[in-house]
């Protein structure tokens, strides 16, 4: 723990994505020797050359980290060099919408042969309560190390919000739970040097559930407002106007806005981690599951609105040219994880539409685990916009010229409430 406090500890970051890279930059900026581990050789080479493919992480920042001693590697033998090991690997859902923690278990198995006395292991990946105790603890102890005495085990959920200019790794409070009180104390020491506020909790399970509650709170409220959107639309009311008006109440109301579905690495996934684990205790989380059903239905709702709009122009979806505006999961980022835009594109393709997209943050459709399009971003010229039968505003990036889109598009399906009070060519979805 003293090494952490006096900043002579070596910090190992396992998983160099949207969570791992900001941690690298933060620890490196405070002169901690930092080693990044990843199985992607191309990414490792890229980072060692001072380049990050994540849009909001500048090459200048990554080069500064490299100049300050950061190095990335695929060699897990170097785990033994590190005093702290922070796991930041994906935790998606499988095809049955059940937790897939294989990235966590495989990464842990890869580092176990090289663990040694005095290290602290921190899991940051979002997961169900009990993962740290049930999956990491027996693996970490399998070679004779005793957690809480020889080695220390903590869970500290990531809270990254890519593209948010108001918060960063340093300023977002860090929840830390340890397997034992000594583990928690070491975990606090690991983070308090680099995070402005550390929030200790009583156990790894409490920390794991904290992360789920944060994102289930958002998922449920977005599900509510998405359902309200359907009701309001049936009544001829603009739900965005209603939410804006309700938000003027200075107490007792937090505004959530509807959209084409849920995206990102947390909100569409986390609720199912809890519903799955709750079944082990004979519990049904009906409220959470219902909001999940509502949110998952939104891409199809948007496509149905498109079909209604095309019908008004005596056109069918089959054979129509449709441009999807924005394929990142939220505005002003390049993050494609769980983006509802991709589901919309797949629905359009399955129904026979000719699909294209435009996104100023995603020049070429990336390789994804479950989705594939051989497409590049279309430039939003007046000629291009007029060539499509309809455009769907799926992600409301600030870089879009919304006046030009309105002037030149034949039909706009607006799932983000960008066009307030307009009608005719705009259909709210």
C-alpha positions, 0 to 999 in steps of 0.5 A: 500500500505504501508503494501506491501512496508514494506513487512508485507502484507499477499499475497494470491495466488489463483491457485497453478500451473506453475504460482502460485507456482513460485510466492509463492516461490518468495514472501516467499523468501522475508519474505512475509506471503503467503497463497496459495488457490487451490481446489485440496486437494491432491495438497494442502496437497502435498505443505504443506508437502514441495513437488511440483509435478512440476519438475523444482520446487525443494522440497528444495525450497518448504520446505523453503517456508513452513518453512518461513510461507507459507501454502496452503489451500482449505478454501476460508474464509481465503481470508479475511486474505490477503492484496493482492490476485493474481489469477493464474488459467487456461484459456483454450479453450472450444470444440468450440475453444472459451475462457473458463474463467470459472476458473476465474469467479468461483474462483472470485465468491468463494473469493467475500464473503470474500473480504474486504476494503484495498485489491488488487486483481490482475488477472494474467491469460491470457485472452481477453481484457475487462475480468477484467472490464467485469467479475471481476469488477462487482463481486468485487463490488457486496457487496458494495466495490468501486474499486479504493477507497475501493479495488483495481483491476489490471491485470498483465499477467504472463510471466513464461517460465518453464525450461528456465534457463536464466529467472525467476520470479524475472528477467522477467519484469512485466506489470501492468495495473489498473482499475484506476490510484490508482489501478495501483499504488497499483499494482505496489507496489504489484510487485515492491518489488519482481520483478526487473522491473515493467512496468505500462500501462494505463489500464487493457485492455492494459495489457491484450492485451499486453499478447496476442500480445506477444504470437500471435507474436510467434504463427504467426511466428511459423505458417510462418516457419511451412508453409515454412517447407512444401514448403522447404520439397517439394523442397528437402531443409532442413528448419532448415539449411535455418533458421540457415543461415538466423539467421546469419543476424545481423538485421531484422531477428529473428529465429523461428523453425518449429515443430510438432505443438504448445504446452504450456498454451499460444501460442496455445490458446491466439490467439483465445482469441483475434479473439473471442473478435475481432468479437464483434467489427465486425473485422476478424483477418484473419492473426492470424486465418490463422497461427492457421490453419497452426499450428493445421495441423502440428500433422497430417503432422507428421503422414502423414510423418510417413505413407510415411516412413512406406510405403517405408518399405512395412508397413501400419500404422495400426498394426505398433508399433510406439514410440513417443519420448517426450510428454512434450510440449517443451524440458527439462520440464514435462509440458504437457499442449496442447502438440502436441505430445498427438495429434500425439498419438491420431491420431496414435491410431485412425489409428490403430497403437500400440502407446508407448512413452518415456519421461525422464521428464514424467514417467507416462501419467498424467490425462488431461482434454481432453486426456487419455492414460494408458501408462508409459514411455518406457526405451530407450534401444537398444532392445526396440528401435529395437522393434518398426517399427518407432519412432517419435521425437516430443520433443527434450529433452537433456536427449535423447541419439540421437546417440543410437536412430539413431543406433537402430531405424528402422525409425525416423520421426524427427519433431525437426531438431535434425538429420541434414544432415542425410538421409536413416532412417531419415524423416524430418517432 
